[in-house]
């Protein structure tokens, strides 16, 4: 959602961590000696020392078990426990302080049944008496305790490593893009920066534009932007080539077809206009050669003024879930007949695709989102109004899935990521939790009154350009692709207009930003047709996603959200790894800058990640 002057002001809030011990940590100790047994048994092996920082010291050897007591001929003296393995040498931290040492794990069993104390320092429980021996065979030494989880990695800490599993595949990437509705025509320089892959271009391939409502049904069916077909659309096609995809959306029908007799502030599409309005939309999309068309931008939002959490009055139209089901069954077949893919429902809050619950947590007032359908449940609450649970609210995806005709009438599950600022998992009760529609996130930005809006002071907001925001935006993209299985992700505007917030890749003043380039960390290298693959082992504070192309082509995007640098071993398994990868980094001092190629040996390499950075490792 957006108004003529500014995007609507609702946005979205929003591995176990396998970490090695921090650099320069202390060595682990061997397991303690088992207490002497009363039955014969070989001495146990001292537990292997825990992994350590640089040059770990050898683990302590196990002590010979004491003689057991018992009648009969003296038994053979118990064999001493085997010396514990030396601690593995950790790679030295790049420069900083070692991370906090993790707590040692619980020791294993000593003797036949006893357990070693925490940290592997206590002896095992006494074994059973030997058969007639005076001196029983020594009890088995207690197994060393499992090494505990390392503490927080300090500067220059080392991760245990990430595995990229090429054989584990997920969604195919369609592309990345931006919106131009109400933004006018871009210059050739702007088009180059957005849609070229060479030079400073970030390689976008998708443009989303808008169809204006018109003053009447006969006057409807034109672009909001003057000169759109010969301007931005032609410019995108000439730069993105065969990868270019033009998609559209509609914010409102004419006022005469609305329940509130206005194109702004919500209101529902009158059922008497379903046929004529759907025909107008299909003709517009078909005549302009669109790849896909949404049948309604943000059906869950009504513009509502300027007080927190709202941000203006602009074109909006509401649909309940029941209305969306009826509407897609009318509009979908007409668009398909024009060879245009159908996008629905395109809710402003991703959570509204699968729930009646709305976002909460506006800034600074910590208010609930506007909830125009009055479901009355926010955050983690599921106590929603009865009218909403029977199809009179949101939860669009579930109600569409319940109707086979409606489900077949659209192609792309359109979502936005506002307010909660995170993706939602495809629910288990729809196709067994496996997406059977492409998911496209078609609009997202930092809007007033919600996190990442910029700097708010009273009622005034000022956009920000720093790397912290750039990392946050990269996190939105990561979540959409990995949690939400999105095949496409689009930002809102090139440059903020009206409200001086973070709705544009550039500030309202024209100042460039880091989010411009962290979007490019994905769009320039994760190309259409690449497939997302499995990733495991990312440490806390680091987000990793990976995408494979043909042959050994690969793009691994790593976000280091932590305040310290990290050395991250990465292993590429289950397919053909490239012989080298080139890092492209966006940081406080670099804008999508290439580094020295890193050799990939045996499918593995080590990534050096500075604090607060986004780096894409590109291999061919």
N, C-alpha and C positions, 0 to 999 in steps of 0.2 A: 504494500500500500504506500501511497505517496500523495502529496498534494501538488498543486501547480507550482508551488514555490519550494516545497520541501517534502521529502519522503515522510510517511506517517510516522508517528513517534512511538511505535511499539517495536521492540526488537527482542531477541531471544537470550534468556539467561544461559548460559552454559552456558592383571597382568600380575596379576600379581607381579611384583617387581623383583626380577631376579638380579640382585646386585652382588658384585664381588666385594671383598673387604677393601676399604679405601687404601690409597697408596701410602706406603710407609707404615702400615699397621703392624702390630706385634704378631709374632708367630703363634700358631696354635700348639698346644701340648699334646702329647700322646695320651692314650687311655691309661688308667691306673691298673695296678696288678690285681688279679683276682686273689681273694683270700684262700688260704690253703684248703684243699678239698679233703674229704674223707674217702673219696674214691679216686681211683687213678684216672687221669685224663691229661692230654697234652696241654702244655701252657698255651694260653691264647695269645693272639697277635695284638700288639699294642695298636690302638686306633691311629689312623693316619692323621697327621697334623692338619689343622685347618689352613685354608689358603691365606696367604699373608701379603703384605706389601713388598717392597723391594727386598730381595735377598732374604727370604724367610729362613729361620734357624731350624736345624733338624729337630724333629719331635723327640721327646724323652723316651728312651727304651723302656719296655715293660720290665718289672722286677720279678725275680724268680718267686714263685709261690712258696709259702711256708710249708713245712712238712705237716701232713695230717696225723691225727692220732688214731690208733686202732690196733686191735689184736693181730697177732700173726707175724709172719716173716716181714722183715723191713722192706718196704717198697722202694722203688727206684726214686732217686731225687727228681723232683719236678724240673722240667726243662724251662729255662728262662724265657720270658716273653720276647717276641721279636721286636727289634728296635723300630720305633714309629718312623714313618716316612718323613722325609724332610718337607717342610712347608714349601709350597710352590712359590717361586719368586713372582711377585706382582710387578706389573710394569710401573715404572716410576711415574708419579704425577707430573704433568707438564711443568707447573711452576708452583702451584699453591700448596696449601696445607692439606695434610692427609685427612680423609674422612674419619668420622668417629667409628671406633671399632665396634662391630656387632657383638651381641651377647652370644656366648658359646652355646651350642645345642646340648641336649641331654645325652649323657653317655649311654652306650649300649650295654648289653648284658655281660656281666662277669661270670666266671665259672660256668656251670651248666645252666643256671637259671637266674642268678643275681644280676642286678643292674649297676652300672657305674654311676657315680654321683654326677651332678650337673657340671659340664665342662670336661668330663672324662677324667676327673682328678680322684674320684673315690674308687676304692677297690671293689671288685665284684663280690657277690655273696659267696660264703664258704661252700665248697663242693661236697659231694657225698663221700663218706669214708671209703678208703681203699680196701680191697678184699684181703684181709689178713695182713696187710703190710704194716710195719712199724711206722715207716715214714710214707705217708700217702703221696701220690703224684700231685704235683702242684696244681692248684685250681687254674682254670683258664683265665688269662688276663681279661679284664672287662674291655669291651670294644670302646674305642674312643667316641665321645659324643659328637653328634653331627654339628658341624660348624654353624653357628647362629647367623641370622641375617646381618649383613654389614650395616653400620649406621649410615647417616647421610654422607654422600660423597663430597669431599671437600674439593677445593680448586685442584684441577688436574687429576681428579679421581678416575678410576678405571671401572667400566662396566663389565659384567660377565659376558656380555655379547648378545647380539640380535641375530636371529635366523630368518632369512627371507626364503620362503618355501614356494618355488616357482610352480610346483605341481598342484598347489592349493589355489584354486581360482574362484573369483567372485564376479562382480559386474564388469561389463565393458564400458570404457569411458567414451562418451559422445563429445564432450568438449567443455570449455569454460567461456563465459561471456559477460555481457553488461547490458544495461537498459539505457534507452535514450528518450523515454517518454517525457515530454515537456522540456527537454534539454536542448532542442534545436539541432541544427546541423553542425557537425564537427569539421574542423579544418583537416587538410591532408596530413599535417604533422600529427594531429591527435589520432587520426585513423592509423597512421604508421606505428605510433607508440602502442596502440591497443591490439592491432591485428597482424602486424608483421612478426615473423619469427627471427628476423635478422636484426643486427644492431641492438637498439634499446627496446625493440618491440617485445611484448609479452605473449604474443601468439594466441590471442583469443580467437574463437571461431563462431561464436553465437551472438546474435543481436536480438534483443527483445524490444519490441516497439508497441505502440498502443493505438487502438481504434477509438475515435472520439464518438460521443453519443449523438451529436447533432441536435438541432432544435426540434426535429420531428423524425418519425420513422422514414419518411421519404428523403430527408436530408442526412440521414445517418450513413455510416459506412465510409468515413474518411479518416486519414491519419490525424492524430493530434498535432504532429509536427508538419509544418509546411515544407514541401520539397523533399519529402522523405525518400521516395522511390529513387530519384535521381541523385540524392545526396548520400546519406549514411548507408542506405541499403546497397547502392551500387559500389560505394567505397569498401564496404565489408567484403562483398563478393569478389572484388578485384584483388584484394589482399589475401583473404583466407582460401580462395580458390574452391576446390571441390569439397573442402571441409566446412565451408560457410553454411550456416543454418540461420534463417530468419524466422523468428517466431513472434506471435502477437498475443495480446491480451485485451480485454475490454473491461473498463471500470464502471460503466453505467449505461443503461439504455436512455432514450429521451425521457424527460421528466414526466411526460404524459403516460409512460408505461411503468411508473413507479408508485408504490403505495403511499409515499410521502410527497408525491408530485414535485420532486426535486432530484437533480442528478447528484446532489451531495448528501452527506450525513446519513448514509444507509438507505432505508426504505427497501421494500421487496419488489422484484419484478412481477408485474401483474400476469396472472396465468393467461389472460386474454391476449397478451403480447408474445407469448412463447413462440408461436409459429412464425410471426413476422420478424421478430428480433433474431431468431436462430437463422432464418433465411438471409438476413442482412449480414450477420457475422460470417456465414459460410461463403457468401458472394465476395465479401471483402478479402477474406483470407485466400480464397481460390484465385481471385483476379490478381493478387499481388505475389502469387507463387510462394506462399509461406510453407515452411516445412511443418510447422505445427501451430495451433491456435488454442489459447485458453478460452473457455466459455464464461469466465468470470473471475476477475482479480479479487482475491481476498474476500470470499463470501462470509467470513466470520468477523468482519470489521466494519464499523461505521465511523466515519470521521466525526469528531466530537469536540471541537474547539481547541483552545490552547493551554488549558490548565492541565497540570500533571494528572494522568499520564498521556493526555492527548496532545496533538501537535498540528492543529489546523482544521480547516473545513475544505473538503475536496471531494472529488467524484468517488463514490462508494456505493455498493449494492449488496444487501444481505440475502443469504439463502440459508434456510434450515437444512438439515440433512435430508429430510423428506422432499423438500423443494429441489435440492440438488439432484436427487435420484430422478425426479420427473423431468428436470431441465436437461440433464445429459442424455436422456432417452430421446428428447426432441432434437437437440442441437447436434449430438454426436454423429448420427447417420448422415446428416446434411454435409458436415465437414468431410467425413470419410468419402462421400460421393465426389468431392472436389479434390481428392487425393491429398488431403491435409490431415495430419495426425491431430488427435484431440487431447488437450491437457485439461485435467480436472483433479481435485477441486481448487487447488492453488490457495489453500488457507494461509493466513498471515502467520499463525502460530503452528509449527509442525505438530505440536501436541493435539491440535484440533482435528488432525487427520484421523486420530485413533482414540479420541477421548473427548468428553465434555468439560474436562478440567481446563482452566485457564491459567496463564502465567501470573506471577506476582513478583514484587521486588523492584519497582521502578526506583530511579535515583533522582533526587535524594530522599524522597518521601516514603519509599518502601511500600508503594501502593499496589493494589491489584490492577491487572489490565482491565480494559473497559467493559468486556463481557456484554456485548450488545444484545445477545439472545437470552440473557438473564438466567444462565444455568446456575450461577451462584456458588461454584466450587473452584477453589484456587490452590495452586501449589501441589501438595500431596493429597488434598481432599478428594474424595469420590462421592461425597454426599451432595449430588447434583439434583436440580429440580426435576420432578417427575415428567414434566412436559419435554425436557431435554432427553431423558432416557428412552422416550418413545419416538424419537426422531425429530423432535421440535428444537433440537439444539445443534451441536457441532458433530463430532465423531463421524465425519463424512466418509472415511474409508470403510468403516464397518457397515454402514448402511448401503453404500454402493456395492460392497461385496455380497451383501445379502440378496441383492436383486441381480440375477444372472444377465438380464437384458441391459441393465444399467452398466454392469461391470464390463460387458462386451462393447459398450458404446464409446469408451475412451481408451487411449493408448498409453498415456504418460501420467503417472501420479505426480501432479504438480504440488510443490510445497514451498513455503518460505520459512525462514529460520529466526524470525523476530521474537522479541520478548524473552522467551526462555533461553534463546541463543544457543540451543543445542538441538541435535537430531533426535529422532525417536526410532526405536527398533521396530521393524516390521513385526506385527503381533503374531503370536503362535496360532491364534484362532482364525487366521486368514491364510489359506494355502499352506498350512503347517509351518508358518513362520518364514517361508521362503518367498521373496518378492517375485511375483509373476506379472508385474508391470515395471517398466523403467521408472525410476524415481529421478525427478529433476528439481533441484532447488533453484528457482528462477528469480529470486530477489532477496537481497540481504545487505544491510549496511548498519552503521552506527547512528541511530536516530535519537533525537532529543528525548530525555527523561528515562533512558535505559542505559545499561552498562555499555561502555565503549562509545558513548555519544560525543566525547570530548571532555573539556573541563567545564563543569557547571558551577555557577555562582549565583545564588538566588534563582532567578528565572532566566538568566543569561547563560548561554553555552558558547564555548569557543572550541573549534575543531582542533584536533591534535595530529601531529605527523610523526610521532616518535616510534622507536622500534618496539616498545611495549605494546602499542596498539597493533603494529604489524604482526607481531607474534600471536596476538589474540585473534586477529582475522584469519591467520593461517590455521589456528586451532578450530575455528568455525568450519573451515573447508575440510580439515582432517576428520572432524566428527561427522560431517555430512557424508563423506565418502566411505568411512569405515563403520560407523554405527548405522547410518541411514541408507547405505548402499546407493548413494546418489551417482548417477551417470553423468550429470551435468551440474555445474554450479555457476551462478551469475551474481555479480555485484550490482548495486543499484545505479549509481551515476558516475560519470567521469569526473565532474566537478560539482561540489556542493553549491546550492543556490537557495536564496531565501534565508533559511535558518543556517547559522554558521556552526554546523555540527559535522559529524564524520560520515555523512551520506555519500560523499564523493571520494573517488580515489585521490583527487586533489582537494585541497581546502577551498573554501569560498573565495579566498584571496588569490587562488591560483598556485599556492605553495604545494610542491610535491610532497608525497608522504611515503612512509615505509610500507604501508598496506598495498600500495600500488605494486611494489616489487615482491612482496610475499605472496600475493596472488600469482604473480609471474613465476614464482618457484614451482607452482603447479602447472599453470596454463602453457608455459613455454616448453615444458619437457614431458608432461603427461599428455600425450597427444591422442587425438581421436583414434579409436580402435585398439588402444592399449587395454590390458586387462589387469585389474587389481588382483594381487596375489597375497598369500598368507605371510604374516609377520608375527614373530613371538620374541619375547625376552627383552623388550624395551624397559630400561630402568625408570624409576620414578623421576618425573620432571622432563622426560623425553618422549616425544610422540613420533612414531615411525610408520609410514605406509609405503608400499612398493607396487610398481606397475611394470608389466613386461610387454614388449612388442614382439616383432618377428626376430628370429635368430637369437642373438644374445643381447638385444636391445633391452635396456632396463632404466627405470628412473626410481630412485629411492629418496623420498622426501623426509627429512629429519628436522623436527622442531625441538630445540633445546630451550625449554622455558625456565630453566634453573639459572641461578646467579653465579654459578661456577662453570668452568670449562669441563668437558667430558671427553675422554678417549673411549670410543665405542667400537669394539670389534664387531664386524658384520660378516656373516657367512651366507653365501648364496647357494642353496641346495635344490635338488630335484629338477635340474635342467642345465642348460648351457650358460655359464657365467662369462661375462666379458673379460678381456685380459687386463683392462684398466677402467677406472671411473674418474670423471672430472667433477670436482665439487663446484657448485654455483651457490654463492652465499649472499644473503641479505642480513645485515647487522646494523648497528648504530653508525658505522662508518662505511658500509659497502651497500651498493644497490645492485643485487643480482650479478655479482662479480665472479668471474671464473677463477679457479685456482689451478695449481699444478696437478696434473694427472697422477692418480694413485694406482700402483700396480695391484692387481688382484691375483693372488697366489693360492692355488688349491681351492679356488672359490671364495677366498676370504681376504678382507682388508680391514684396516682400522681407520675409523672416521674420527678426526679431531674437531670437536665442536666447541666454539667459543660460547660464552654465556649469552643468552637472549638472542639467538640466531635461528634462521631458517636456512637449511642447506639442502640442495638437491644434488645427489650423486648420479651422474649420467654416464651410462655405458652403452657401447655399440657392439 
